[in-house]
């Protein structure tokens, strides 16, 4: 089940994200979801970071 989150960004960043989302025929939420998913997939498991 997806969890809702709240973030704060500068108005200019939000406006530009809306333009990008419109060009891609998606939503800002979907852009953020995809970014976070990619970030999580690229990141090493937490256990490896804690071992350092």
mmCIF file of the N, C-alpha and C atoms, coordinates in Angstrom:
data_MODEL
# 
_entry.id   MODEL 
# 
loop_
_atom_site.group_PDB 
_atom_site.id 
_atom_site.type_symbol 
_atom_site.label_atom_id 
_atom_site.label_alt_id 
_atom_site.label_comp_id 
_atom_site.label_asym_id 
_atom_site.label_entity_id 
_atom_site.label_seq_id 
_atom_site.pdbx_PDB_ins_code 
_atom_site.Cartn_x 
_atom_site.Cartn_y 
_atom_site.Cartn_z 
_atom_site.occupancy 
_atom_site.B_iso_or_equiv 
_atom_site.pdbx_formal_charge 
_atom_site.auth_seq_id 
_atom_site.auth_comp_id 
_atom_site.auth_asym_id 
_atom_site.auth_atom_id 
_atom_site.pdbx_PDB_model_num 
ATOM 1   N N  . UNK A 1 1  ? 0.836  -1.178 0.000   1.00 0.00 ? 1  UNK A N  1 
ATOM 2   C CA . UNK A 1 1  ? 0.000  0.000  0.000   1.00 0.00 ? 1  UNK A CA 1 
ATOM 3   C C  . UNK A 1 1  ? 0.886  1.249  0.000   1.00 0.00 ? 1  UNK A C  1 
ATOM 4   N N  . UNK A 1 2  ? 0.563  2.183  -0.840  1.00 0.00 ? 2  UNK A N  1 
ATOM 5   C CA . UNK A 1 2  ? 1.347  3.414  -0.944  1.00 0.00 ? 2  UNK A CA 1 
ATOM 6   C C  . UNK A 1 2  ? 1.075  4.320  0.256   1.00 0.00 ? 2  UNK A C  1 
ATOM 7   N N  . UNK A 1 3  ? 2.116  4.984  0.714   1.00 0.00 ? 3  UNK A N  1 
ATOM 8   C CA . UNK A 1 3  ? 2.008  5.944  1.808   1.00 0.00 ? 3  UNK A CA 1 
ATOM 9   C C  . UNK A 1 3  ? 2.057  7.351  1.247   1.00 0.00 ? 3  UNK A C  1 
ATOM 10  N N  . UNK A 1 4  ? 1.286  8.237  1.812   1.00 0.00 ? 4  UNK A N  1 
ATOM 11  C CA . UNK A 1 4  ? 1.314  9.636  1.409   1.00 0.00 ? 4  UNK A CA 1 
ATOM 12  C C  . UNK A 1 4  ? 2.382  10.356 2.219   1.00 0.00 ? 4  UNK A C  1 
ATOM 13  N N  . UNK A 1 5  ? 3.101  11.277 1.566   1.00 0.00 ? 5  UNK A N  1 
ATOM 14  C CA . UNK A 1 5  ? 4.085  12.092 2.254   1.00 0.00 ? 5  UNK A CA 1 
ATOM 15  C C  . UNK A 1 5  ? 3.835  13.552 1.899   1.00 0.00 ? 5  UNK A C  1 
ATOM 16  N N  . UNK A 1 6  ? 4.337  14.425 2.731   1.00 0.00 ? 6  UNK A N  1 
ATOM 17  C CA . UNK A 1 6  ? 4.240  15.858 2.472   1.00 0.00 ? 6  UNK A CA 1 
ATOM 18  C C  . UNK A 1 6  ? 5.648  16.405 2.391   1.00 0.00 ? 6  UNK A C  1 
ATOM 19  N N  . UNK A 1 7  ? 5.928  17.190 1.352   1.00 0.00 ? 7  UNK A N  1 
ATOM 20  C CA . UNK A 1 7  ? 7.241  17.813 1.205   1.00 0.00 ? 7  UNK A CA 1 
ATOM 21  C C  . UNK A 1 7  ? 7.061  19.303 0.956   1.00 0.00 ? 7  UNK A C  1 
ATOM 22  N N  . UNK A 1 8  ? 8.094  20.045 1.194   1.00 0.00 ? 8  UNK A N  1 
ATOM 23  C CA . UNK A 1 8  ? 8.102  21.477 0.907   1.00 0.00 ? 8  UNK A CA 1 
ATOM 24  C C  . UNK A 1 8  ? 9.184  21.757 -0.120  1.00 0.00 ? 8  UNK A C  1 
ATOM 25  N N  . UNK A 1 9  ? 8.809  22.494 -1.163  1.00 0.00 ? 9  UNK A N  1 
ATOM 26  C CA . UNK A 1 9  ? 9.763  22.891 -2.198  1.00 0.00 ? 9  UNK A CA 1 
ATOM 27  C C  . UNK A 1 9  ? 9.501  24.345 -2.558  1.00 0.00 ? 9  UNK A C  1 
ATOM 28  N N  . UNK A 1 10 ? 10.496 24.989 -3.114  1.00 0.00 ? 10 UNK A N  1 
ATOM 29  C CA . UNK A 1 10 ? 10.321 26.361 -3.574  1.00 0.00 ? 10 UNK A CA 1 
ATOM 30  C C  . UNK A 1 10 ? 9.268  26.404 -4.668  1.00 0.00 ? 10 UNK A C  1 
ATOM 31  N N  . UNK A 1 11 ? 8.539  27.502 -4.726  1.00 0.00 ? 11 UNK A N  1 
ATOM 32  C CA . UNK A 1 11 ? 7.478  27.668 -5.720  1.00 0.00 ? 11 UNK A CA 1 
ATOM 33  C C  . UNK A 1 11 ? 8.002  27.490 -7.145  1.00 0.00 ? 11 UNK A C  1 
ATOM 34  N N  . UNK A 1 12 ? 9.186  28.034 -7.419  1.00 0.00 ? 12 UNK A N  1 
ATOM 35  C CA . UNK A 1 12 ? 9.768  27.916 -8.761  1.00 0.00 ? 12 UNK A CA 1 
ATOM 36  C C  . UNK A 1 12 ? 10.043 26.464 -9.113  1.00 0.00 ? 12 UNK A C  1 
ATOM 37  N N  . UNK A 1 13 ? 10.533 25.697 -8.159  1.00 0.00 ? 13 UNK A N  1 
ATOM 38  C CA . UNK A 1 13 ? 10.809 24.273 -8.390  1.00 0.00 ? 13 UNK A CA 1 
ATOM 39  C C  . UNK A 1 13 ? 9.500  23.544 -8.698  1.00 0.00 ? 13 UNK A C  1 
ATOM 40  N N  . UNK A 1 14 ? 8.462  23.845 -7.936  1.00 0.00 ? 14 UNK A N  1 
ATOM 41  C CA . UNK A 1 14 ? 7.172  23.198 -8.168  1.00 0.00 ? 14 UNK A CA 1 
ATOM 42  C C  . UNK A 1 14 ? 6.626  23.556 -9.542  1.00 0.00 ? 14 UNK A C  1 
ATOM 43  N N  . UNK A 1 15 ? 6.714  24.803 -9.933  1.00 0.00 ? 15 UNK A N  1 
ATOM 44  C CA . UNK A 1 15 ? 6.219  25.220 -11.249 1.00 0.00 ? 15 UNK A CA 1 
ATOM 45  C C  . UNK A 1 15 ? 6.955  24.500 -12.374 1.00 0.00 ? 15 UNK A C  1 
ATOM 46  N N  . UNK A 1 16 ? 8.271  24.397 -12.247 1.00 0.00 ? 16 UNK A N  1 
ATOM 47  C CA . UNK A 1 16 ? 9.055  23.700 -13.273 1.00 0.00 ? 16 UNK A CA 1 
ATOM 48  C C  . UNK A 1 16 ? 8.725  22.215 -13.302 1.00 0.00 ? 16 UNK A C  1 
ATOM 49  N N  . UNK A 1 17 ? 8.509  21.624 -12.123 1.00 0.00 ? 17 UNK A N  1 
ATOM 50  C CA . UNK A 1 17 ? 8.130  20.208 -12.050 1.00 0.00 ? 17 UNK A CA 1 
ATOM 51  C C  . UNK A 1 17 ? 6.775  19.986 -12.707 1.00 0.00 ? 17 UNK A C  1 
ATOM 52  N N  . UNK A 1 18 ? 5.851  20.921 -12.530 1.00 0.00 ? 18 UNK A N  1 
ATOM 53  C CA . UNK A 1 18 ? 4.537  20.803 -13.176 1.00 0.00 ? 18 UNK A CA 1 
ATOM 54  C C  . UNK A 1 18 ? 4.666  20.847 -14.691 1.00 0.00 ? 18 UNK A C  1 
ATOM 55  N N  . UNK A 1 19 ? 5.553  21.693 -15.199 1.00 0.00 ? 19 UNK A N  1 
ATOM 56  C CA . UNK A 1 19 ? 5.778  21.768 -16.640 1.00 0.00 ? 19 UNK A CA 1 
ATOM 57  C C  . UNK A 1 19 ? 6.339  20.449 -17.149 1.00 0.00 ? 19 UNK A C  1 
ATOM 58  N N  . UNK A 1 20 ? 7.344  19.923 -16.450 1.00 0.00 ? 20 UNK A N  1 
ATOM 59  C CA . UNK A 1 20 ? 7.941  18.643 -16.851 1.00 0.00 ? 20 UNK A CA 1 
ATOM 60  C C  . UNK A 1 20 ? 6.880  17.541 -16.817 1.00 0.00 ? 20 UNK A C  1 
ATOM 61  N N  . UNK A 1 21 ? 6.072  17.523 -15.767 1.00 0.00 ? 21 UNK A N  1 
ATOM 62  C CA . UNK A 1 21 ? 5.023  16.508 -15.650 1.00 0.00 ? 21 UNK A CA 1 
ATOM 63  C C  . UNK A 1 21 ? 4.027  16.622 -16.807 1.00 0.00 ? 21 UNK A C  1 
ATOM 64  N N  . UNK A 1 22 ? 3.650  17.840 -17.148 1.00 0.00 ? 22 UNK A N  1 
ATOM 65  C CA . UNK A 1 22 ? 2.706  18.040 -18.250 1.00 0.00 ? 22 UNK A CA 1 
ATOM 66  C C  . UNK A 1 22 ? 3.295  17.553 -19.568 1.00 0.00 ? 22 UNK A C  1 
ATOM 67  N N  . UNK A 1 23 ? 4.563  17.878 -19.802 1.00 0.00 ? 23 UNK A N  1 
ATOM 68  C CA . UNK A 1 23 ? 5.230  17.438 -21.031 1.00 0.00 ? 23 UNK A CA 1 
ATOM 69  C C  . UNK A 1 23 ? 5.254  15.912 -21.101 1.00 0.00 ? 23 UNK A C  1 
ATOM 70  N N  . UNK A 1 24 ? 5.490  15.275 -19.972 1.00 0.00 ? 24 UNK A N  1 
ATOM 71  C CA . UNK A 1 24 ? 5.564  13.810 -19.920 1.00 0.00 ? 24 UNK A CA 1 
ATOM 72  C C  . UNK A 1 24 ? 4.195  13.159 -19.738 1.00 0.00 ? 24 UNK A C  1 
ATOM 73  N N  . UNK A 1 25 ? 3.147  13.969 -19.662 1.00 0.00 ? 25 UNK A N  1 
ATOM 74  C CA . UNK A 1 25 ? 1.776  13.482 -19.469 1.00 0.00 ? 25 UNK A CA 1 
ATOM 75  C C  . UNK A 1 25 ? 1.656  12.612 -18.222 1.00 0.00 ? 25 UNK A C  1 
ATOM 76  N N  . UNK A 1 26 ? 2.158  13.170 -17.118 1.00 0.00 ? 26 UNK A N  1 
ATOM 77  C CA . UNK A 1 26 ? 2.096  12.485 -15.837 1.00 0.00 ? 26 UNK A CA 1 
ATOM 78  C C  . UNK A 1 26 ? 1.847  13.538 -14.763 1.00 0.00 ? 26 UNK A C  1 
ATOM 79  N N  . UNK A 1 27 ? 2.011  13.172 -13.529 1.00 0.00 ? 27 UNK A N  1 
ATOM 80  C CA . UNK A 1 27 ? 1.811  14.101 -12.413 1.00 0.00 ? 27 UNK A CA 1 
ATOM 81  C C  . UNK A 1 27 ? 3.132  14.356 -11.697 1.00 0.00 ? 27 UNK A C  1 
ATOM 82  N N  . UNK A 1 28 ? 3.153  15.420 -10.925 1.00 0.00 ? 28 UNK A N  1 
ATOM 83  C CA . UNK A 1 28 ? 4.333  15.696 -10.100 1.00 0.00 ? 28 UNK A CA 1 
ATOM 84  C C  . UNK A 1 28 ? 4.527  14.546 -9.110  1.00 0.00 ? 28 UNK A C  1 
ATOM 85  N N  . UNK A 1 29 ? 3.430  14.039 -8.566  1.00 0.00 ? 29 UNK A N  1 
ATOM 86  C CA . UNK A 1 29 ? 3.526  12.907 -7.634  1.00 0.00 ? 29 UNK A CA 1 
ATOM 87  C C  . UNK A 1 29 ? 4.196  11.701 -8.291  1.00 0.00 ? 29 UNK A C  1 
ATOM 88  N N  . UNK A 1 30 ? 3.851  11.430 -9.534  1.00 0.00 ? 30 UNK A N  1 
ATOM 89  C CA . UNK A 1 30 ? 4.452  10.301 -10.238 1.00 0.00 ? 30 UNK A CA 1 
ATOM 90  C C  . UNK A 1 30 ? 5.936  10.546 -10.499 1.00 0.00 ? 30 UNK A C  1 
ATOM 91  N N  . UNK A 1 31 ? 6.299  11.785 -10.806 1.00 0.00 ? 31 UNK A N  1 
ATOM 92  C CA . UNK A 1 31 ? 7.718  12.120 -10.984 1.00 0.00 ? 31 UNK A CA 1 
ATOM 93  C C  . UNK A 1 31 ? 8.494  11.871 -9.688  1.00 0.00 ? 31 UNK A C  1 
ATOM 94  N N  . UNK A 1 32 ? 7.942  12.324 -8.579  1.00 0.00 ? 32 UNK A N  1 
ATOM 95  C CA . UNK A 1 32 ? 8.598  12.144 -7.276  1.00 0.00 ? 32 UNK A CA 1 
ATOM 96  C C  . UNK A 1 32 ? 8.669  10.664 -6.932  1.00 0.00 ? 32 UNK A C  1 
ATOM 97  N N  . UNK A 1 33 ? 7.574  9.945  -7.158  1.00 0.00 ? 33 UNK A N  1 
ATOM 98  C CA . UNK A 1 33 ? 7.543  8.499  -6.879  1.00 0.00 ? 33 UNK A CA 1 
ATOM 99  C C  . UNK A 1 33 ? 8.634  7.772  -7.662  1.00 0.00 ? 33 UNK A C  1 
ATOM 100 N N  . UNK A 1 34 ? 8.760  8.109  -8.938  1.00 0.00 ? 34 UNK A N  1 
ATOM 101 C CA . UNK A 1 34 ? 9.788  7.482  -9.762  1.00 0.00 ? 34 UNK A CA 1 
ATOM 102 C C  . UNK A 1 34 ? 11.191 7.833  -9.309  1.00 0.00 ? 34 UNK A C  1 
ATOM 103 N N  . UNK A 1 35 ? 11.388 9.098  -8.923  1.00 0.00 ? 35 UNK A N  1 
ATOM 104 C CA . UNK A 1 35 ? 12.697 9.517  -8.430  1.00 0.00 ? 35 UNK A CA 1 
ATOM 105 C C  . UNK A 1 35 ? 13.068 8.751  -7.165  1.00 0.00 ? 35 UNK A C  1 
ATOM 106 N N  . UNK A 1 36 ? 12.147 8.688  -6.215  1.00 0.00 ? 36 UNK A N  1 
ATOM 107 C CA . UNK A 1 36 ? 12.435 7.999  -4.957  1.00 0.00 ? 36 UNK A CA 1 
ATOM 108 C C  . UNK A 1 36 ? 12.650 6.507  -5.158  1.00 0.00 ? 36 UNK A C  1 
ATOM 109 N N  . UNK A 1 37 ? 11.879 5.912  -6.048  1.00 0.00 ? 37 UNK A N  1 
ATOM 110 C CA . UNK A 1 37 ? 12.066 4.491  -6.340  1.00 0.00 ? 37 UNK A CA 1 
ATOM 111 C C  . UNK A 1 37 ? 13.451 4.243  -6.921  1.00 0.00 ? 37 UNK A C  1 
ATOM 112 N N  . UNK A 1 38 ? 13.862 5.071  -7.873  1.00 0.00 ? 38 UNK A N  1 
ATOM 113 C CA . UNK A 1 38 ? 15.188 4.932  -8.459  1.00 0.00 ? 38 UNK A CA 1 
ATOM 114 C C  . UNK A 1 38 ? 16.285 5.136  -7.439  1.00 0.00 ? 38 UNK A C  1 
ATOM 115 N N  . UNK A 1 39 ? 16.109 6.112  -6.569  1.00 0.00 ? 39 UNK A N  1 
ATOM 116 C CA . UNK A 1 39 ? 17.079 6.380  -5.518  1.00 0.00 ? 39 UNK A CA 1 
ATOM 117 C C  . UNK A 1 39 ? 17.209 5.180  -4.589  1.00 0.00 ? 39 UNK A C  1 
ATOM 118 N N  . UNK A 1 40 ? 16.087 4.616  -4.193  1.00 0.00 ? 40 UNK A N  1 
ATOM 119 C CA . UNK A 1 40 ? 16.093 3.466  -3.290  1.00 0.00 ? 40 UNK A CA 1 
ATOM 120 C C  . UNK A 1 40 ? 16.724 2.248  -3.943  1.00 0.00 ? 40 UNK A C  1 
ATOM 121 N N  . UNK A 1 41 ? 16.505 2.067  -5.237  1.00 0.00 ? 41 UNK A N  1 
ATOM 122 C CA . UNK A 1 41 ? 17.071 0.913  -5.936  1.00 0.00 ? 41 UNK A CA 1 
ATOM 123 C C  . UNK A 1 41 ? 18.573 1.054  -6.135  1.00 0.00 ? 41 UNK A C  1 
ATOM 124 N N  . UNK A 1 42 ? 19.057 2.286  -6.301  1.00 0.00 ? 42 UNK A N  1 
ATOM 125 C CA . UNK A 1 42 ? 20.479 2.522  -6.527  1.00 0.00 ? 42 UNK A CA 1 
ATOM 126 C C  . UNK A 1 42 ? 21.290 2.476  -5.241  1.00 0.00 ? 42 UNK A C  1 
ATOM 127 N N  . UNK A 1 43 ? 20.640 2.730  -4.133  1.00 0.00 ? 43 UNK A N  1 
ATOM 128 C CA . UNK A 1 43 ? 21.331 2.839  -2.847  1.00 0.00 ? 43 UNK A CA 1 
ATOM 129 C C  . UNK A 1 43 ? 21.702 1.461  -2.321  1.00 0.00 ? 43 UNK A C  1 
ATOM 130 N N  . UNK A 1 44 ? 22.857 1.383  -1.646  1.00 0.00 ? 44 UNK A N  1 
ATOM 131 C CA . UNK A 1 44 ? 23.272 0.135  -1.025  1.00 0.00 ? 44 UNK A CA 1 
ATOM 132 C C  . UNK A 1 44 ? 22.355 -0.149 0.160   1.00 0.00 ? 44 UNK A C  1 
ATOM 133 N N  . UNK A 1 45 ? 22.211 -1.415 0.507   1.00 0.00 ? 45 UNK A N  1 
ATOM 134 C CA . UNK A 1 45 ? 21.384 -1.743 1.676   1.00 0.00 ? 45 UNK A CA 1 
ATOM 135 C C  . UNK A 1 45 ? 21.872 -1.012 2.925   1.00 0.00 ? 45 UNK A C  1 
ATOM 136 N N  . UNK A 1 46 ? 20.956 -0.685 3.805   1.00 0.00 ? 46 UNK A N  1 
ATOM 137 C CA . UNK A 1 46 ? 21.265 0.064  5.026   1.00 0.00 ? 46 UNK A CA 1 
ATOM 138 C C  . UNK A 1 46 ? 22.321 -0.653 5.851   1.00 0.00 ? 46 UNK A C  1 
ATOM 139 N N  . UNK A 1 47 ? 22.258 -1.970 5.909   1.00 0.00 ? 47 UNK A N  1 
ATOM 140 C CA . UNK A 1 47 ? 23.201 -2.735 6.731   1.00 0.00 ? 47 UNK A CA 1 
ATOM 141 C C  . UNK A 1 47 ? 24.645 -2.456 6.329   1.00 0.00 ? 47 UNK A C  1 
ATOM 142 N N  . UNK A 1 48 ? 24.914 -2.288 5.026   1.00 0.00 ? 48 UNK A N  1 
ATOM 143 C CA . UNK A 1 48 ? 26.276 -2.027 4.569   1.00 0.00 ? 48 UNK A CA 1 
ATOM 144 C C  . UNK A 1 48 ? 26.734 -0.642 5.012   1.00 0.00 ? 48 UNK A C  1 
ATOM 145 N N  . UNK A 1 49 ? 25.832 0.335  5.046   1.00 0.00 ? 49 UNK A N  1 
ATOM 146 C CA . UNK A 1 49 ? 26.184 1.672  5.498   1.00 0.00 ? 49 UNK A CA 1 
ATOM 147 C C  . UNK A 1 49 ? 26.467 1.682  6.993   1.00 0.00 ? 49 UNK A C  1 
ATOM 148 N N  . UNK A 1 50 ? 25.713 0.917  7.747   1.00 0.00 ? 50 UNK A N  1 
ATOM 149 C CA . UNK A 1 50 ? 25.893 0.889  9.199   1.00 0.00 ? 50 UNK A CA 1 
ATOM 150 C C  . UNK A 1 50 ? 27.186 0.193  9.598   1.00 0.00 ? 50 UNK A C  1 
ATOM 151 N N  . UNK A 1 51 ? 27.708 -0.701 8.757   1.00 0.00 ? 51 UNK A N  1 
ATOM 152 C CA . UNK A 1 51 ? 28.911 -1.452 9.085   1.00 0.00 ? 51 UNK A CA 1 
ATOM 153 C C  . UNK A 1 51 ? 30.157 -0.563 9.007   1.00 0.00 ? 51 UNK A C  1 
ATOM 154 N N  . UNK A 1 52 ? 30.070 0.568  8.345   1.00 0.00 ? 52 UNK A N  1 
ATOM 155 C CA . UNK A 1 52 ? 31.244 1.431  8.176   1.00 0.00 ? 52 UNK A CA 1 
ATOM 156 C C  . UNK A 1 52 ? 31.607 2.168  9.413   1.00 0.00 ? 52 UNK A C  1 
# 
